[in-house]
């Protein structure tokens, strides 16, 4: 069984014990469920550039730094309409047979993955990147920048 994410974040030197305690207290008082990792980023304890590789490793999913990744070919980007890419903050990167590789910031967002599979009629293989890198890649890929 996997260690709790908070404990894994301590072991990865992203946060310390007292920060974890504070995050758990904050999480307990919140009206909505806030994921611990996302909360640590929102509160500025961890940067997206630190968190994305960590969460990829935690779930055994590849991390992709989109700054160093070629833009997807037109036939790949056309599989996911711009509005869908923006709404779900995902970017299609490659296709092999019926498998579409998509960069996401939250690999556990199964509803988004299901939506992309329905829209593209492809199996989705996820890789993790930061939300900022995905937004930028969407803008460049779909010709906004």
C-alpha positions as a Markdown table, in Angstrom:
| # | Residue | x | y | z |
|---|---|---|---|---|
| 1 | Unk | 0.0 | 0.0 | 0.0 |
| 2 | Unk | 1.2 | 3.5 | -0.9 |
| 3 | Unk | 2.3 | 5.9 | 1.9 |
| 4 | Unk | 0.0 | 8.9 | 2.5 |
| 5 | Unk | 0.9 | 11.7 | 0.1 |
| 6 | Unk | 1.8 | 14.0 | 3.0 |
| 7 | Unk | 4.4 | 11.6 | 4.4 |
| 8 | Unk | 5.8 | 11.1 | 0.9 |
| 9 | Unk | 6.1 | 14.9 | 0.5 |
| 10 | Unk | 8.1 | 15.1 | 3.7 |
| 11 | Unk | 10.4 | 12.3 | 2.5 |
| 12 | Unk | 10.9 | 14.1 | -0.8 |
| 13 | Unk | 11.8 | 17.2 | 1.3 |
| 14 | Unk | 9.0 | 19.3 | -0.2 |
| 15 | Unk | 7.4 | 20.1 | 3.2 |
| 16 | Unk | 8.3 | 19.4 | 6.9 |
| 17 | Unk | 6.2 | 17.8 | 9.7 |
| 18 | Unk | 4.9 | 21.1 | 11.0 |
| 19 | Unk | 3.8 | 22.2 | 7.5 |
| 20 | Unk | 2.0 | 18.9 | 7.1 |
| 21 | Unk | 0.2 | 19.4 | 10.4 |
| 22 | Unk | -0.8 | 22.9 | 9.3 |
| 23 | Unk | -2.0 | 21.6 | 5.9 |
| 24 | Unk | -4.0 | 18.8 | 7.5 |
| 25 | Unk | -5.7 | 21.3 | 9.9 |
| 26 | Unk | -6.4 | 23.7 | 7.1 |
| 27 | Unk | -7.8 | 20.9 | 5.0 |
| 28 | Unk | -10.0 | 19.7 | 7.9 |
| 29 | Unk | -11.5 | 23.2 | 8.3 |
| 30 | Unk | -12.1 | 23.8 | 4.6 |
| 31 | Unk | -15.7 | 23.7 | 3.3 |
| 32 | Unk | -14.7 | 21.9 | 0.2 |
| 33 | Unk | -12.4 | 19.0 | -0.2 |
| 34 | Unk | -9.0 | 20.3 | -1.1 |
| 35 | Unk | -6.2 | 17.9 | -2.2 |
| 36 | Unk | -3.2 | 18.1 | 0.0 |
| 37 | Unk | -0.7 | 18.6 | -2.8 |
| 38 | Unk | -2.8 | 21.3 | -4.5 |
| 39 | Unk | -3.2 | 23.0 | -1.2 |
| 40 | Unk | 0.6 | 23.0 | -0.6 |
| 41 | Unk | 1.0 | 24.7 | -4.0 |
| 42 | Unk | -1.8 | 27.2 | -3.5 |
| 43 | Unk | -0.4 | 28.2 | -0.1 |
| 44 | Unk | 3.1 | 28.7 | -1.6 |
| 45 | Unk | 4.8 | 25.9 | 0.3 |
| 46 | Unk | 5.7 | 24.0 | -2.9 |
| 47 | Unk | 6.0 | 25.3 | -6.4 |
| 48 | Unk | 4.3 | 23.7 | -9.4 |
| 49 | Unk | 7.8 | 23.0 | -10.8 |
| 50 | Unk | 8.6 | 21.0 | -7.6 |
| 51 | Unk | 5.2 | 19.4 | -7.2 |
| 52 | Unk | 4.6 | 18.1 | -10.8 |
| 53 | Unk | 7.6 | 15.8 | -10.9 |
| 54 | Unk | 6.8 | 14.6 | -7.4 |
| 55 | Unk | 3.2 | 13.7 | -8.1 |
| 56 | Unk | 4.2 | 12.0 | -11.4 |
| 57 | Unk | 6.7 | 9.9 | -9.4 |
| 58 | Unk | 4.2 | 9.2 | -6.6 |
| 59 | Unk | 1.7 | 7.7 | -9.1 |
| 60 | Unk | 4.3 | 6.1 | -11.4 |
| 61 | Unk | 3.4 | 8.3 | -14.3 |
| 62 | Unk | 6.1 | 10.0 | -16.5 |
| 63 | Unk | 6.8 | 13.7 | -15.9 |
| 64 | Unk | 7.2 | 15.9 | -19.0 |
| 65 | Unk | 8.8 | 19.3 | -18.9 |
| 66 | Unk | 6.9 | 20.9 | -21.8 |
| 67 | Unk | 9.5 | 23.6 | -22.1 |
| 68 | Unk | 11.8 | 20.9 | -23.6 |
| 69 | Unk | 9.1 | 19.1 | -25.6 |
| 70 | Unk | 8.3 | 19.6 | -29.2 |
| 71 | Unk | 4.9 | 21.1 | -30.0 |
| 72 | Unk | 2.4 | 18.5 | -31.1 |
| 73 | Unk | 1.8 | 18.0 | -34.8 |
| 74 | Unk | -1.3 | 19.5 | -36.2 |
| 75 | Unk | -3.0 | 16.2 | -36.7 |
| 76 | Unk | -2.5 | 15.5 | -33.0 |
| 77 | Unk | -3.7 | 18.8 | -31.7 |
| 78 | Unk | -6.8 | 18.5 | -33.9 |
| 79 | Unk | -7.9 | 15.5 | -32.0 |
| 80 | Unk | -8.6 | 17.6 | -29.0 |
| 81 | Unk | -10.5 | 20.8 | -29.8 |
| 82 | Unk | -9.0 | 24.0 | -28.3 |
| 83 | Unk | -12.0 | 24.7 | -26.1 |
| 84 | Unk | -11.7 | 21.2 | -24.6 |
| 85 | Unk | -8.0 | 21.6 | -24.1 |
| 86 | Unk | -8.5 | 24.9 | -22.3 |
| 87 | Unk | -11.5 | 23.7 | -20.2 |
| 88 | Unk | -9.7 | 20.6 | -18.9 |
| 89 | Unk | -6.1 | 22.1 | -19.1 |
| 90 | Unk | -4.8 | 19.2 | -21.1 |
| 91 | Unk | -2.6 | 19.1 | -24.2 |
| 92 | Unk | -2.4 | 16.2 | -26.6 |
| 93 | Unk | 1.3 | 15.3 | -27.3 |
| 94 | Unk | 1.5 | 12.2 | -29.4 |
| 95 | Unk | -0.5 | 9.4 | -30.9 |
| 96 | Unk | 0.5 | 5.8 | -31.4 |
| 97 | Unk | -2.1 | 3.6 | -33.0 |
| 98 | Unk | -5.2 | 4.2 | -30.8 |
| 99 | Unk | -3.4 | 5.6 | -27.8 |
| 100 | Unk | -3.2 | 9.3 | -27.3 |
| 101 | Unk | -0.6 | 10.7 | -24.9 |
| 102 | Unk | -2.0 | 13.7 | -23.1 |
| 103 | Unk | -0.2 | 16.1 | -20.6 |
| 104 | Unk | -2.3 | 16.7 | -17.5 |
| 105 | Unk | -1.5 | 18.4 | -14.2 |
| 106 | Unk | -3.7 | 16.0 | -12.1 |
| 107 | Unk | -3.2 | 12.4 | -13.1 |
| 108 | Unk | -6.0 | 11.3 | -10.8 |
| 109 | Unk | -8.7 | 13.4 | -12.5 |
| 110 | Unk | -10.4 | 10.4 | -14.1 |
| 111 | Unk | -13.4 | 12.4 | -15.3 |
| 112 | Unk | -11.2 | 14.5 | -17.5 |
| 113 | Unk | -9.4 | 11.4 | -18.8 |
| 114 | Unk | -12.8 | 9.8 | -19.6 |
| 115 | Unk | -14.0 | 12.9 | -21.4 |
| 116 | Unk | -10.8 | 13.0 | -23.5 |
| 117 | Unk | -11.3 | 9.4 | -24.4 |
| 118 | Unk | -14.9 | 10.0 | -25.4 |
| 119 | Unk | -14.0 | 13.0 | -27.5 |
| 120 | Unk | -11.0 | 11.5 | -29.3 |
| 121 | Unk | -12.1 | 7.8 | -29.5 |
| 122 | Unk | -8.6 | 6.9 | -28.3 |
| 123 | Unk | -7.2 | 5.4 | -25.2 |
| 124 | Unk | -5.5 | 8.1 | -23.2 |
| 125 | Unk | -2.1 | 7.7 | -21.7 |
| 126 | Unk | -1.3 | 10.5 | -19.3 |
| 127 | Unk | 2.0 | 12.2 | -18.6 |
| 128 | Unk | 2.3 | 14.9 | -15.9 |
| 129 | Unk | 3.3 | 18.5 | -16.4 |
| 130 | Unk | 2.7 | 21.8 | -14.6 |
| 131 | Unk | -0.6 | 23.7 | -15.1 |
| 132 | Unk | 1.4 | 26.7 | -16.3 |
| 133 | Unk | 3.4 | 24.7 | -18.9 |
| 134 | Unk | 0.2 | 23.1 | -20.1 |
| 135 | Unk | -1.6 | 26.5 | -20.5 |
| 136 | Unk | 1.3 | 27.9 | -22.4 |
| 137 | Unk | 1.6 | 24.9 | -24.7 |
| 138 | Unk | -2.2 | 25.1 | -25.4 |
| 139 | Unk | -1.8 | 28.8 | -26.3 |
| 140 | Unk | 1.2 | 28.1 | -28.6 |
| 141 | Unk | -0.3 | 24.9 | -30.1 |
| 142 | Unk | -3.7 | 26.4 | -31.0 |
| 143 | Unk | -2.1 | 29.6 | -32.3 |
| 144 | Unk | -3.1 | 32.1 | -29.6 |
| 145 | Unk | 0.6 | 33.1 | -28.9 |
